Amino acid sequence: MKVTVNRVNDANTIVSGTLDTAVIQENVEKLARQASKEIKVDGFRAGKVPVAVVKKMHGEKLAQDAEGEAVNAFIDAGIEEAGINRANILGQPSFKKYEKTDAAIIVEVEISTRPVFDIEGYMDVVPAFEKPKAQESEIAAKLEEMAKEQGNYVGIETARAVANDDMTLIDFEGFIDGVAFQGGKAEKFNLLIGSAKFIPGFEEQLIGMQYAEIKEVMVTFPTDYASTDLAGKEATFKVTLHEIQEQGETLIDDALAQKVLNDEKATVAVLTEKVSSQIESASLSKIYNETLKPQMVEALVAKFDIALPNNIVEQEIDAKVNAEAQDMSEEELKTYKDNESKINELRDSVREDAINSVKATFIVDALAKKEEVRVTDEEVSQALYYEAMMSGQNADDIIKYYQENNLLPAVKMGMIEDKLFGKMLGLEG
């Protein structure tokens, strides 16, 4: 076996050479002898199956295994020759050439490793910024919003017909083919007309209803409705209007603070301070996500010159191409079928972004290690549970989706990046 090593750069090594057919044949003989002692064949005693019989029965499989064994030995020799630390190898070696002749197999593989680079001077990329300060007008508006939300709804003084943006108090019951369905009934239910909280078309049909009027409302459940028993079906709702309501006024005082904060000792001053902090936190989050974070990523990518593992770059290109394909129409996708030139054009169009993305990932990973920034699996789960809670989705379903689609590493890396940048920007705590 002849092995030649070509160190392309700090992250990629080409190992090339030839595998003699004689060596592979020796492997076949060795594997056949081993198998003859282990397999069972009718007419032969256990462990006494002739090698010739084994080769006749499993010749193709033996040849494949023998070839694979020779290739693995070839790659191991190349790693040894190149002095590569196996712990730094990323992914599987990629074959650049695999040509069979009568005498040998010509092999060329690329081995990619984790890049090693100098990260000194990374704090130079931290941009100057001012932490936002909540304005009095913003605080007052938020307190008024809270007071309004806490106000009880009361009937309007003079009865009239329902109009858009009215808060109604209704009873309703839903039927499909004349049969009431589960979850389709409620009494004294508050529904804001125009809120689009109900099935499309429901709220609009209540406009013009009079007090105590009973009206049949015809709607069709969306095809993607959460309950598959109802999705796409037509339904009739019997609706009774009790009254139109408006929210009563609530004072901005200690009582409001105690109700909002669920603390009998809370004061309006405490509530005001919390509202101010919330406004500032939201503003800072917006500045970070829209300005500071993109600036830091761009600056870090520009500052460090890194040799990147080719296989990881190609994987990122694959991911970006797949993302592009998700947004294509059926007709557009057909233009790429069996069109290698067009596919390569698409890959080239996302290559620079892919390179920058991979580069940023390795830089952030290196800086996180230096700054001792870590994110535990428990923190990732907590973040996903919070995301589920805020979006009204089932947390277990969300986590299962991320697990099945191998998205948890990306979530973790994103959290590490935010924690790292927060530390660099002095935003911790």
C-alpha positions, 0 to 999 in steps of 0.5 A: 500500500502506497500512501501520499499526504498533501496538506492543502491547508490547516483544515484539509489534507488529501491522502492519495495512493493505491490499494493492491488487488493482492492485498484485498484478495488476502483480506478475502481469504482471511475473512473467509477463514474467519467465517468458516469457523463461525457460520452454519451450513447444512451438511457441515459440522459447526466450525468445519465449513470449507473456505471454498464453500464460504467463498462460493456462498458469500463471495460478493459480501466478502469482497466488499468487506475486504475492500472496505477493510483495505480502504480503512487501513489506507485512511488510517495510514494516511492519518498517521502519516499526516500526523493528524489528531483523530479528535480534531477530525470532522465528519467522514473522509470524502472520496475525491477519486476511487478508480479500479484497475486489474492490479489496484484501486487508485484512491484519493480522500480528503480529511477535514479537521477542526481549524486552529487559529489565533483569536487574539484581539477579538475584543476589538470588534465590540461596537460602541453603543448606548443602553436605551433609556425608557421615556416617560411617555413610553412608561405612561403609555404602558401603564395605561395599557395595563390599566385598560387590560385590567378593567372589567367589561360592562354593558353599554348604557344604550342598546344598539346593533353590533358593529366592528370592534365591539366587545360582545357577550354571546352564547353559541353552540356549533353543529355539523350535519345537525349534530352538536360537536365537542368543544363547540359550545360556550355561554356568556363568552366575550368576543371582540368583533374583528379580532379574528380569533374565531373561524374565518367569517364567524365574527363578520356575521355577528355585525348588525345583531340586536340584543337577545337576537338568535342567529344562525352563523354558517362557517367552514373550518380551515383545512389545517384546523388543529382538530382533524375531526373538524378540519375542512367541514361546514358548521352551523353555529346558533348564536345569542347576543346578550349585550355589547360591552366596554371596558371600565376605567381602572386607576393607575395606583397601588391596587393596580400594581398589586393586581398586575404583580400579584403582590399585596405589598406592591406599589405603583412606584414598583410597577413603574420601575418594572415597566421601565426595565421591561421597556429598556430590555425590549429596546436593548434586545431590538438593538442587539438583534438588529444592529449589534449582533450582525455587526459583531458577526461581520466584524469577526468574520472579516478579522480572522483568516481561517482555513475551513474544513471543506466538508463542513462548508459543503454541508452548509451549502447543501443546507442553504440550497435545500432552504432555497428549494423550500421556497421554490414552486413546483415549476421552478424545481423542475428546471433543476431536475437533471440540470447539473449546470443549473444546480452548480450555479445555485450552489455557487450563489450561496457559497459565500454566505455558507463560508461566512456562516461556517467561519462565524461558527468556528470563531464563536466556538473558539471565543466561547471556550476562551471566555468559558461560555457554556449552555447546558442541554437543560438550558436549551430545553428550558428555552424551547419550553418557553418558546412553546409557552409563548406560542401556545404550542405543546412543548413536548411536540416542539422538542420532539420536532427539534430532535427529529430534525437534528436542530438542537445543536443549532439552537444550542450554538445560537444560545452560546453565541448570544451569551458570548456576545452579551458578555463581550458587550457587557450586557450580563446581569 
